[in-house]
Amino acid sequence: MESNNTDLTPYDKIISVLKEEYEEQVLSIEFPYNFLTINLKSERIVEIIQHLYNHPETKLQYLTTLCGIHYPDQKQIALMYQLHNMSTNLRVRLKIFLPEEKPVVKTLTSVFDGANWMERETFDFYGVMFEGHPDLRRILNVEDMIIFPLRKEYPLEDQTREDKDNKMFGR
């Protein structure tokens, strides 16, 4: 069923299209920095993005960003997807949250070929496993690395270094 309400703003249309089919998947809707951000349950994220891609009122057919965000205090890793309608310049951010100890989600490569490298990078730095990914392996770090360096559980710098002078850094 398609919405035909012409009084809706572009953001309202995205929200309406999403809620038509997936209202039970929506956790919250926010507008940080005037950017529509929708927090969703993770189970049906690929299906939701495919719906927003195909729907005639949204046509969010360009994946701008797919990246991870570590929330150590919540023991979660968020995945953030930014979608863009190039014709109308409409953008939306979708976020899902995965458990830190086993972050697993389905791959988005069935919708966007370009998700391939973004997912590899997210795996490489945060350890997120993308089920069904055609070639999930490290892309920027060495293959035998056993940590995921952008998780906040790792220090920003090597604590064993003796060749740096802390006075140079205002410490």
Residue, then its C-alpha position, 0 to 999 in steps of 0.5 A: m500500500e503506497s502513501n499518496n499524502t502530498d502534504l507530507t514533507p520529504y522526511d515525513k514520506i520516508i518515515s511513512v513509507l518505513k512505518e507502512e511495512y516495518e513499524e515494529q522494527v523502528l526503535s526511535i526517530e531523531f533529527p541530530y544536526n537536522f539529519l533524519t536518523i532512524n534507529l532500527k532492530s537489526e534482524r530485517i535491515v537488508e529487507i528494510i533498505q531494499h524496500l527504501y531502495n525500491h519504493p517510488e516515494t523514497k528511491l534511496q538508491y545510493l549507499t553513501t556510508l556504511c560504518g561501525i561505531h563502538y559503544p563500550d559502555q553499552k557493550q554494543i557496536a552500531l552499524m550506520y547506513q547513510l542512504h541518498n536519493m540522488s534525484t531529490n537530494l534526500r538523505v537518511r541515516l539508519k542505525i542498528f545495534l549489535p552485541e559487542e561479543k558477537p556482532v553479526v548481521k546480513t550483508l548488504t551486497s545483495v542491494f549495493d555492490g559498493a557495500n562490499w568494501m565498506e563491510r570489509e573495512t567495518f569487519d577489519f576495524y570493528g569485527v562485525m561479521f557480515e553473513g553472506h558476504p562474498d569475500l569477508r577478509r581484512i582490507l587495510n590491516v595485516e591479515d594476521m592481526i588478532i584485534f579490531p583496532l577501532r574498538k575503544e577497548y584498545p589504547l590510542e597509542d602504544q603505551t610501551r614506546e620510550d621514544k616519545d617526549n610527552k612534553m611535546f604533547g602538553r603532558 
